[in-house]
């Protein structure tokens, strides 16, 4: 189920956060991103993954098969300036 997206401006930078519930600890959290972004692009006509500038995720493990899945949060955010990034890291 997708969150309420009525306040999101999809023409501006996007932050996507996912809380992911797996059945096994050995499941790889990094493997969620491509299918998740593709699904969002298919189901939200104004969403384009080229607007995603931040991604974060939490991994949870459960034995309850009914709890397996994603909780997705999408926000507008500011895009970081690369020159400022370099300045902060030198």
C-alpha positions in Angstrom: 0.0 0.0 0.0 1.3 3.4 -0.9 1.4 6.3 1.5 -0.6 9.5 1.0 1.3 11.5 -1.7 -1.0 14.5 -2.1 1.6 16.9 -0.5 4.5 15.7 -2.7 5.8 17.8 -5.5 7.2 15.2 -7.9 9.0 17.9 -10.0 11.3 18.6 -7.0 14.0 16.4 -5.3 12.6 13.4 -3.5 13.7 11.4 -0.4 12.5 7.8 -0.3 12.7 5.8 3.0 11.7 2.2 3.3 11.2 0.1 6.4 11.6 -3.4 5.1 10.4 -6.6 6.8 12.1 -9.9 5.8 11.6 -13.5 6.9 15.4 -14.1 7.0 18.3 -12.1 8.4 20.3 -13.2 5.3 18.1 -11.2 3.0 20.0 -8.3 1.4 18.6 -4.9 2.1 20.3 -3.3 -0.9 18.4 -5.5 -3.3 15.1 -3.6 -2.6 15.9 -0.4 -4.4 15.6 -1.2 -8.1 12.2 -3.1 -7.8 10.9 -0.5 -5.3 11.7 2.5 -7.5 10.4 0.7 -10.6 7.1 -0.1 -8.8 6.7 3.6 -7.7 7.3 4.7 -11.3 4.6 2.3 -12.6 2.0 3.2 -10.0 2.5 7.0 -9.6 2.3 8.7 -13.0 4.2 11.8 -11.9 7.0 9.9 -10.1 10.3 9.6 -11.9 13.2 8.0 -10.1 15.6 10.6 -11.6 14.2 13.0 -9.0 15.3 10.7 -6.1 18.3 12.3 -4.4 18.2 10.5 -1.1 17.4 6.9 -0.1 17.4 5.3 3.3 16.2 2.0 4.7 15.8 0.0 7.9 15.8 -3.8 7.9 13.6 -5.8 10.2 13.3 -9.6 10.5 10.1 -11.5 11.5 8.9 -15.0 11.6 5.3 -13.9 10.8 4.8 -14.2 7.0 1.8 -11.8 7.2 4.2 -9.0 8.3 6.7 -9.3 5.4 6.8 -6.3 3.1 7.6 -2.6 2.9 6.5 0.6 4.6 7.4 3.4 2.3 7.8 7.1 3.1 8.3 9.7 0.4 9.3 13.3 1.1 10.4 16.4 -0.8 13.9 17.4 0.3 16.6 19.8 -0.7 19.2 18.6 -3.2 22.8 18.8 -1.8 25.2 21.0 -3.7 28.3 18.9 -4.8 30.7 21.9 -4.3 29.4 22.3 -0.7 29.8 18.5 -0.2 33.5 18.7 -1.3 34.1 21.7 0.9 32.6 19.9 3.9 34.8 16.8 3.4 38.2 18.5 2.8 
